[in-house]
Structure formats: C-alpha cells, structure tokens
Amino acid sequence: MSQRQISVYFKTQDGKMHPQIVDTNKTVDRMLADFLEKQNKIERMNDYSFIVRSVPLTKDGVINKKVKYIKQIKPDCIIQVRYIGSIKGALSS
C-alpha cells in the first residue's frame, strides 16, 4: 500500500521556514503535533495557532480531518505558525 506524501512548509514568526514531509492520510492534529515534536514544543501545543491561506487549522471543523481533505493544504504550501500563549482574554483586568 502506497501512502501519499507531500512537502509543506511551516513558517514561524521569526521568518524561518521548516519543511516537513506530511502523510496525507494523517489527521491535521497529528501533522501539527509532528511539527511541534520536532521543535521540542509539543507540551505547549495550545499556545500556537496554525493558519494556511486564511484557514485556521485548529478550528473544530478542520483539526480532526485527514490532511487530504483540507483543500488549502497542497504540496509546498506555507502554514503560518504563531505563538499565541501570551495573548490575554478581552475580559482580563
């Protein structure tokens, strides 16, 4: 059984590009976890947002789908990685 793989780029806020080979049969959640594991930041997964072509990958309708079903994730696409852990809620005083 051959698995379909594509290359994608994770672009961090400092402008660095991190290429990664992604199995399109994995879920989006697993793809993001794989990236964070390679960066040694998996324990802080909830502190990051991931966006590809204005689609947030962590929203409920996307996170549990397989990569191959997310039309914005194509070969050589760029996934924006943002650290959001320090953003406070609007109701903080």
N, C-alpha and C positions, 0 to 999 in steps of 0.2 A: 504494500500500500504506500503510495507516494503522498507525502504531505506537501501542501503548497506553502511556500515561504516567500516573504517579501522583505525588502530592506526599508526601514523607516528611520527618520532622524528625530531625536529628542533634542530640542533647543532650550537650554536653560537661560535664566535671566541674565547671566554674565556673558551671553552670546555664544557659548560653546555648543558645538554640535556633537551629539553622541549617537553614532549609527548603531542600529540593532537589527538583527535578523529576527523576524516575527513569524511564527507559525500561524497561518490564518484560521486554523481550527481551534485555537485557544480563545478564551474569553478576553474581552478588553481588560477586565480586572486582573487577569493573570499576566497580560502583556505589561501593564503598568507596574505590577509587583515585581516582575522580572527586571525591569529597568531600575527600580528603586533598590532591589537587592544588589545589583551591580554597582550602584552608587553608595552602598552601605547606609541607606536611609530608609529601609523597609519599615522600621519600627515607627516612623513618623509619616506614614502614607497619607493620613488625613490632613497633614499640613501642606499638601501640594495639590495644585489644580493642573489639569491637562486639557489642552484645547487644540483641536485640529480644524482649521477652516471655520472658525467661529462656533464649533460644536463642542461643548464641554463633555469630555469623555467620562466624567464621574457622575453624571446625572442618571437617574433610575432607569430610563428607557434605553440606555446605552451600555452601562457598566457590565451587565451580565450577558450581553450578546456576544456571539463569536465575532472575531475581527473581520472575517469575510463578509459579514452582513452590514458593516458600517461603511457606507459608500464613500465617506470622506477619507478613509484610511486606504491609500493607494500606494503602490511602490514609490519610494523616495519622497513620500510626503513628510512634512515637518510637523511634529507635535510640540506645541509650546508648553514648557514646564514652568510653573510659577509657584514660588513659596508663599503660602498664604497663612502660615501658622501664627503670625504676629498681628493679623488683622482682627481688631476687636469688633464686637457686635455694636449695632447702632444704639442699643439701649444701655450701653455701659455709661457709667458716670465717673 
